[in-house]
Amino acid sequence: MCAQRARQETNHAGRANEPRAFFTNYYDERLNRCFIEIENIGVSNKAGGVFINKSLTDADGVEYAAYLAFSKRAKESWDVPPSICEIYLSSGEETECHSADEFDELVTDYIKR
């Protein structure tokens, strides 16, 4: 049920047609919520760089976390500090993060890997 709702929400958000986008879903019994993590890695021909975009929502479209990093340099984009890295923890606290690894660690509050 959660996977089906995750696919529907991914399609609804318009992310399913992006060539390098994929999603992970996880049903949290404690919170009675289906969580969806969507990651998209792409090349911006206009800006001449690579971007990584991640989001964490529930199946109702409520956003819990957002991450965006963009690199115009030859460096790997994950070596560049993100321009957006915000997470709403299950405690209700909003926090900022400073790397893709930190983002991944903090969203484990919702997505069990």
Backbone bond lengths (Angstrom), bond angles and torsions (degrees), N, CA, C in turn:
res aa  C-N    CA-C-N  psi(-1)  N-CA   C-N-CA  omega(-1)  CA-C   N-CA-C  phi
1 M - - - 1.449 - - 1.535 110.84 -
2 C 1.330 117.15 -45.07 1.457 120.96 -179.32 1.534 110.35 -63.80
3 A 1.333 117.53 -42.98 1.468 120.62 -179.55 1.520 110.96 -62.26
4 Q 1.318 116.94 -39.60 1.468 120.59 178.65 1.533 110.50 -65.14
5 R 1.327 117.00 -44.62 1.471 120.94 178.52 1.527 110.45 -65.07
6 A 1.334 117.24 -36.72 1.464 121.26 178.47 1.524 110.35 -63.90
7 R 1.325 116.90 -44.45 1.467 120.45 178.92 1.526 110.24 -63.28
8 Q 1.322 117.73 -41.83 1.467 120.98 178.82 1.527 110.80 -62.21
9 E 1.321 117.55 -44.62 1.463 121.09 -179.46 1.531 110.67 -66.86
10 T 1.338 117.13 -38.38 1.460 121.17 177.47 1.524 110.19 -63.08
11 N 1.321 116.70 -43.19 1.467 121.02 176.83 1.528 110.62 -64.42
12 H 1.325 116.37 -44.41 1.467 121.70 -179.27 1.533 111.21 -60.83
13 A 1.317 116.94 -37.80 1.462 121.78 -179.38 1.531 111.76 -76.13
14 G 1.346 117.36 -7.32 1.455 121.18 179.22 1.509 114.20 79.56
15 R 1.315 117.72 11.88 1.465 120.86 -176.36 1.526 112.48 -89.96
16 A 1.335 118.15 -15.63 1.461 120.78 -175.36 1.520 112.62 -66.57
17 N 1.325 118.27 -25.53 1.457 121.33 -177.32 1.521 113.62 -89.51
18 E 1.313 117.33 -3.56 1.457 120.41 178.20 1.525 108.66 -75.17
19 P 1.355 117.87 130.44 1.469 120.79 -170.71 1.521 115.63 -62.19
20 R 1.314 118.55 -30.60 1.471 120.44 -178.06 1.522 110.95 -116.89
21 A 1.314 116.12 36.75 1.464 120.58 178.59 1.527 108.58 -107.20
22 F 1.304 115.25 139.19 1.463 119.45 174.48 1.517 108.34 -145.99
23 F 1.321 115.07 160.62 1.454 118.20 -178.90 1.517 110.99 -132.35
24 T 1.324 113.46 155.41 1.457 123.44 174.01 1.517 106.46 -124.58
25 N 1.307 116.67 138.83 1.459 118.30 177.06 1.525 109.77 -124.55
26 Y 1.320 114.01 154.47 1.457 120.48 -179.52 1.518 108.80 -151.01
27 Y 1.325 116.29 129.87 1.458 120.43 176.52 1.522 108.81 -95.57
28 D 1.319 116.23 122.43 1.458 122.32 178.69 1.526 108.48 -99.99
29 E 1.326 116.03 108.23 1.474 120.60 -178.66 1.519 111.75 -64.46
30 R 1.328 116.23 -36.99 1.469 120.84 -178.39 1.529 110.51 -60.79
31 L 1.346 116.98 -43.52 1.455 121.45 -179.11 1.535 112.85 -94.49
32 N 1.339 116.25 -6.48 1.462 122.23 -178.17 1.533 111.08 53.51
33 R 1.348 115.54 48.43 1.467 121.79 -177.47 1.524 110.29 -137.05
34 C 1.308 113.69 146.23 1.462 121.75 172.48 1.523 106.95 -99.34
35 F 1.332 116.91 116.65 1.460 121.87 -179.59 1.522 110.05 -102.04
36 I 1.340 114.72 145.64 1.453 121.64 -177.55 1.523 108.60 -130.48
37 E 1.313 116.51 123.22 1.456 121.05 173.25 1.524 107.35 -107.10
38 I 1.334 116.40 123.24 1.458 121.75 179.42 1.520 107.80 -114.45
39 E 1.323 116.01 132.44 1.457 121.33 177.50 1.518 108.92 -126.10
40 N 1.328 115.69 134.93 1.452 121.76 178.36 1.517 108.45 -132.72
41 I 1.304 115.84 126.09 1.459 122.21 176.67 1.511 106.38 -115.95
42 G 1.321 116.99 128.29 1.452 118.15 -176.51 1.505 113.64 -151.55
43 V 1.315 113.49 174.32 1.455 122.28 178.37 1.514 107.40 -114.79
44 S 1.307 115.71 131.74 1.456 121.16 175.66 1.524 107.93 -100.78
45 N 1.316 116.06 103.69 1.462 119.82 179.91 1.518 111.27 -64.55
46 K 1.324 116.19 -35.15 1.464 121.07 -178.89 1.526 111.15 -64.30
47 A 1.334 116.65 -46.36 1.467 121.02 -177.91 1.528 112.31 -91.66
48 G 1.335 116.70 -12.48 1.454 120.16 178.44 1.507 114.50 69.40
49 G 1.301 118.31 46.36 1.456 120.52 -179.80 1.512 112.16 -154.88
50 V 1.311 114.23 -175.31 1.459 122.78 -178.78 1.523 108.47 -114.72
51 F 1.335 116.34 141.59 1.457 119.83 176.75 1.518 111.00 -129.45
52 I 1.314 114.54 152.89 1.468 122.80 171.38 1.520 106.05 -125.12
53 N 1.314 115.55 126.44 1.459 122.01 -179.94 1.527 107.52 -125.46
54 K 1.317 117.06 124.88 1.464 121.71 178.43 1.518 108.35 -128.92
55 S 1.318 115.56 146.09 1.461 119.31 174.17 1.521 109.05 -144.79
56 L 1.308 114.64 154.16 1.456 121.56 174.82 1.511 107.09 -127.89
57 T 1.324 116.24 119.71 1.462 122.04 178.29 1.519 108.06 -130.61
58 D 1.318 115.27 171.24 1.456 117.62 167.66 1.527 107.18 -98.60
59 A 1.308 117.36 175.79 1.462 121.19 -175.66 1.523 112.47 -68.26
60 D 1.326 116.98 -11.14 1.463 120.49 175.83 1.532 111.76 -91.83
61 G 1.338 117.04 0.79 1.458 121.38 177.61 1.520 115.51 90.25
62 V 1.336 117.43 6.01 1.473 120.61 178.13 1.532 108.26 -76.06
63 E 1.336 116.91 126.87 1.456 121.22 -177.72 1.529 111.30 -85.88
64 Y 1.333 114.83 133.46 1.465 122.09 178.62 1.530 111.87 -112.69
65 A 1.332 117.46 -23.24 1.463 120.36 -178.77 1.523 110.04 -157.74
66 A 1.332 115.24 149.12 1.463 121.43 178.11 1.523 109.23 -143.43
67 Y 1.332 115.42 140.98 1.461 121.76 -179.27 1.526 108.21 -142.78
68 L 1.325 116.70 134.45 1.454 121.70 175.12 1.520 109.21 -146.82
69 A 1.323 115.40 125.15 1.466 121.40 175.24 1.519 107.70 -130.88
70 F 1.319 116.19 140.54 1.453 121.93 -178.33 1.516 108.97 -137.20
71 S 1.316 116.34 134.67 1.457 120.95 179.92 1.522 110.27 -128.50
72 K 1.329 115.73 126.87 1.465 120.74 173.21 1.523 110.44 -94.72
73 R 1.302 115.99 -13.69 1.462 120.69 -176.36 1.530 110.84 -86.97
74 A 1.305 114.95 174.29 1.462 121.24 178.95 1.528 111.81 -72.43
75 K 1.333 117.22 -13.45 1.470 121.19 177.50 1.514 110.63 -59.22
76 E 1.284 116.07 156.09 1.457 120.27 171.59 1.519 107.47 -66.03
77 S 1.334 117.15 139.62 1.466 120.50 -175.49 1.523 112.56 -62.82
78 W 1.322 118.46 -25.63 1.468 119.22 -179.67 1.525 111.55 -77.60
79 D 1.340 118.68 -7.53 1.465 121.92 174.58 1.525 112.07 -86.31
80 V 1.318 116.93 -6.08 1.460 122.93 -177.52 1.523 108.41 -97.81
81 P 1.330 118.36 135.40 1.470 118.86 176.80 1.539 110.30 -58.22
82 P 1.313 117.24 140.15 1.464 119.57 -178.70 1.521 111.65 -70.32
83 S 1.327 115.34 151.06 1.465 119.12 174.63 1.527 109.87 -84.06
84 I 1.327 116.49 -24.95 1.469 121.85 174.63 1.520 107.80 -134.45
85 C 1.306 116.40 131.46 1.464 121.38 173.56 1.524 107.29 -158.49
86 E 1.323 115.61 89.93 1.469 122.20 -176.01 1.523 109.94 -128.73
87 I 1.311 115.12 138.87 1.467 120.70 -178.81 1.517 109.41 -139.16
88 Y 1.321 114.74 134.49 1.466 120.96 170.70 1.519 106.60 -97.59
89 L 1.313 116.37 111.04 1.457 121.24 -178.76 1.524 110.48 -71.80
90 S 1.318 116.48 160.25 1.469 119.61 -179.72 1.521 111.72 -63.48
91 S 1.334 117.14 -17.98 1.467 121.27 176.40 1.529 111.15 -74.54
92 G 1.360 116.71 -10.27 1.456 121.17 -177.36 1.516 112.84 97.02
93 E 1.324 116.38 -10.31 1.461 121.81 -179.87 1.532 110.28 -76.60
94 E 1.331 116.19 138.98 1.462 121.06 174.54 1.518 107.68 -96.68
95 T 1.323 116.67 135.37 1.462 120.41 179.43 1.521 109.70 -137.52
96 E 1.307 115.82 157.60 1.453 122.16 175.71 1.518 108.33 -106.17
97 C 1.314 115.72 151.63 1.451 120.32 174.76 1.522 108.50 -123.81
98 H 1.338 116.22 171.18 1.456 119.85 -171.28 1.522 113.68 -128.14
99 S 1.343 117.08 6.56 1.466 120.06 179.28 1.523 109.38 -161.25
100 A 1.325 115.13 164.71 1.469 120.60 177.02 1.528 110.24 -64.22
101 D 1.339 116.60 -38.70 1.469 119.74 179.09 1.526 111.40 -63.33
102 E 1.321 116.60 -41.22 1.460 120.32 178.95 1.530 110.35 -66.42
103 F 1.319 117.14 -40.64 1.469 121.40 176.16 1.534 109.45 -57.59
104 D 1.338 116.14 -51.31 1.465 120.66 -178.63 1.524 111.84 -59.20
105 E 1.317 116.67 -38.89 1.467 120.80 178.99 1.527 111.13 -66.06
106 L 1.329 116.97 -43.31 1.460 120.54 -177.06 1.529 113.10 -71.10
107 V 1.325 117.88 -32.85 1.473 117.96 -179.52 1.523 112.10 -75.71
108 T 1.333 118.24 -7.97 1.458 119.15 174.82 1.524 111.24 -65.21
109 D 1.314 116.50 -10.90 1.464 120.86 171.73 1.541 109.42 -60.96
110 Y 1.339 116.06 -27.08 1.468 122.35 -177.90 1.530 112.61 -113.96
111 I 1.327 116.69 -42.00 1.466 121.96 -176.81 1.529 107.82 -105.95
112 K 1.295 116.62 115.82 1.469 120.79 179.87 1.528 107.92 -88.39
113 R 1.310 116.12 119.19 1.483 120.75 -177.80 1.508 110.35 -97.41
